[in-house]
Amino acid sequence: MDPERQEAYLDLIERVLSCPNGQELEVLSSCSDLIDAGFVQMLIEVSASMARAGNEDTADFLGQLARLLGKSLGLSPDLMPAGYSSSQG
């Protein structure tokens, strides 16, 4: 993965996490060029990292966001983490 794009993904994740509640979609829409399979993969990686660090709420939020974006992008369910199967929501 391109390091510049990876940094852009991380910056967008930080912006989503720090924006006022309810404005997440607006933040994501403002960077729609970054919403792709790579971004979904980065969400999954950051979610797993947050879970390992004990930040379950953030991990759950990012995992759900990854699942929703992955679904809207038409990504294969095989790319989604096992903990975020369609049976969860």
N, C-alpha and C positions, 0 to 999 in steps of 0.2 A: 504494500500500500504506500502511496506517495506520502512522505512525511508532512508536506504542507497540507495536504487534504486531511490527514489524520489529525493534525493540530486544529484545523478548522472544525472537524467533527467534535473534538474535545471542547473547543470554545463554545460551540452551539449547545452542547450538553450542559455546560456550566451556565450558559444564559437561560436555558430552560429551567434548570434547578433554582436559579436565583431570581427569576421573574416573579411578579405578584401572582398569587393563586388565581387561576382562571385565564391567564394570558399566555399559557404555553403554546396554544395553537397559533396565536398571533406571532410569537417568536419563531416558531417553526416555519410559518408561511413566509416570513421575511427572508428566510434562507432556503427556499424551496430547491435551489440548485444543489444543496448538500443532502437532500433527502433521497437516499438510494440504498442499495444493499450494503454498501460499506458503512453507512451511518447506522443502519440497523445492527450490523455486526459490532460496531463500536459501542452501541448502547448495551448490547449483551455482555461485552467484556467489562464495561464500567459497572454494570449491574452486579456481575459476579464479584468484582473487586470490592464493591460496597458491602455485599453480603459477607464476604470473608472478613471485612473490617467491623462487622457487627451493626452496620447501618441498614437494617432490614427494610425500613420504610422507603428509603431512597432506592434500594435495590429492587423492591417490588414495583415502585413507580416506573423506574427505567425499564424493567422487564416487561411490564404491561405496555409501555410506550413502544418498545421494540416489537412486541407481538402485533399491536395495532398497525404500526407503520408497515411491518412485514406483510401483513394481510392486505393492506391497501395497495402495496406495491406488487402484489401477486407472487411473493416469494414462496418457495416451497416450505411446507411445515417442517421439513427435515432441517432447515436452517435455524429454526427456532429452538431455544433451550427447552429441555424436557420439562422443566418446572413451569413453563408458560404455555402449556398445551391449550387447545381450544376449549377444553372442558372447564377451564378456569374463568371463562368469562366472555 
